[in-house]
Amino acid sequence: MSIEVLNETDASVDELELVDCARYVMGQLRVHPQADLCLTLVDEAAMEVLHRQWMDLPGPTDVMSFPMDELRPGREGQEPQEGVLGDIVLCPSVAAKQAAEAGHATEEELLLLTTHGILHLLGYDHAEPEEEKEMFELQRTLLLTFLAGRSRPSDVAGRSRPSDVAGRSRPSDASGRGRPSAP
């Protein structure tokens, strides 16, 4: 699995933790081991440009996903499809604000957004109530099991309300080939 992190901000981010989280999520979802993913961290100005360009919405957002080869989660007993999973663009300053509002660390918010972005790249969405339930339950499970397996304690693991980190509800646009999904 090739996971690249491009930090185009001044934010101090644990890039290895983001890669570990992405690798864990992709592994759990049986993404092909040769699949490529790029995580790019940008400032609010750059995110606002992307948000307006792709979603026609004002202001910066926390995460946007740009699928490439429309890969889907692998199925037991079947060989997963090779290809480029896509790009996830994260905005650490927006994530920091959300983390402060939710009462947890920015690092955990970035892990949530990475998980959320990967799910969008794999075709999950939350435009409809049934889709939202499926996506956010899976997101919560993936994030909590990743956090449980890491060596440092997390203040996120006990959260269960829909507005909390592992299950935050957010609007989205249905993603198509090369079209992003944003929260």
N, C-alpha and C positions, 0 to 999 in steps of 0.2 A: 504494500500500500504506500503510495506516495502522497504525503500531506505536507504542503508548503505553507508557511506563515509569513506574511508580509506585513510588518508593522510600519505603517506610514504616518504614525502619530508620535507624540512625545510621551505617550502613556507607557508606564512600566507594566508590562503584561507578562505573565508566566507562559511563554510560548510553548514550552514543553508540556505543560498541563493541558493546554488547548489541544495539542497533538495527541496526547494520551487519551483525552476524552473523545476526540474524533475517531481515533483508531478503535477505541472500545465500542462506540456506538456502531461504527461501520462493521465491526466484527460480529456484534450481536445481531445485526440485521443481515448478515451473510452477504455483504458486498464483496465483490471479487477482490482477492488480495492484491491485484495489480491496478485497481481503480485509483484514479488521481483526484485529489481535492486540494483546493487552494483557499486558505483563510486570509482575508485581507482586512486589516484594521485601519480605519480612516477617521478623520476628524469630522466634526459636525457639518462644516461647509461642504466637504466632498460628499458626505452621505445625503445632504439635502439635494445636491445636484442629481444624484442617482435616484432618490426618492421621487423627485419631480419628473425626471426623464422617463422612468420606467413605470411609475405608479400614478403619475399625475396628481401627487399629493404634496402639500407644502410642508416645509420643515424637515429636519433630520428624523430618522427612525433608528431603531436599535440594531436590526439585522435585515439583510436582504439576501435572497438565494437566487443564483443564476444557474439552472440546470443545463447540462451540456448534452450528454448522450442518453438522457431519459432512462437511466438505470433504475431498477426496482429492487426491493429487498429479495435476496435469494430464498429459495424454498428448500426444505430438507430433501436430500436425495437428488437435487438438480444442481448442475454446475451454474454458478452465477455468471452473468454477462460481464465481459470485460469492457472497459471504456473509461471515459472521463466523467466523474460524478458531477463536477461543476465547481462553482465559486460561491463562497459565503463572504459577505462583507459585513463586518461588525463595527460598531461605533462605540469605543470604550467610554467616552464621556456621557453618552446617553445611557449606556449600561450602568455607569456609576450613579447617575441620578435615580434610575429605577431601583438599583440595589439599596440606596439610602432610604427611599420611600418604603421598600419592603422590609428593611431591617436586616439585611444580610450583606455579605462582602461582594465587592465588584467582581472578584474572581469567580464566585459562584454564579453571578449573573451572566458572565461571559461563557461559562460552561453550559448554562441553560440555553443561551442564544446559539451556541455552536450545535448543541443537540437539536434544537428547534430547526435550525437551518438545514442540517443534514436530513431531517425528516421531510422537509419541503423538497429537497433535491431528489428524494426517493419517491416523490409523488403524493405524500401525505398533505392534507390541507385541513382547514378548519372553517370553511365557509358555511357549511351546514352543521346543524347540531350533532348529527350522528358522526360526521367526520371529526368534529372538534373533540367529541368524547373519546373516539379511538386514538386520535393523535396525541391528545394531552395525557391520556392514561399511559400510552407507550412512552412519551417523553418523560413523564414522571418516573416510571419504572427504570428506564435507561439511566437517567440522571442519578437517581438514588442508589442504584446498584453500582454505578461508577464511583460515586462519592463514598459509599461504604467500603469499597475496595482500596481506596487511596490511604496514604499514611497520615494525612492531617485531618483533624476534626472539622466538621462543617456545621454551620448553624442553619443549614437549609434542610437537612434531612428530615426534621420533624414537621415540616410545613405540609399542610394538606388542603387549605382553602384554594378555590380556583384562582384567586388573585396572587397566590404565593408563587415562589420561584419555579417550582417544578411543574406547576400546572397553570401558569398565567394564561388568561384568555386574551386574545388579541384578534382584530379583524385581519383579513388577508385577501389577496387577489389570487384567483386560480392561476397556477403557473402553467405556461406552455413552453415549448422548446425555446430556449434562449431568453425567455421572459422570466423575470424574477418573481419570487414570492416574498412579500414583506409582512411583518407582523401587523 
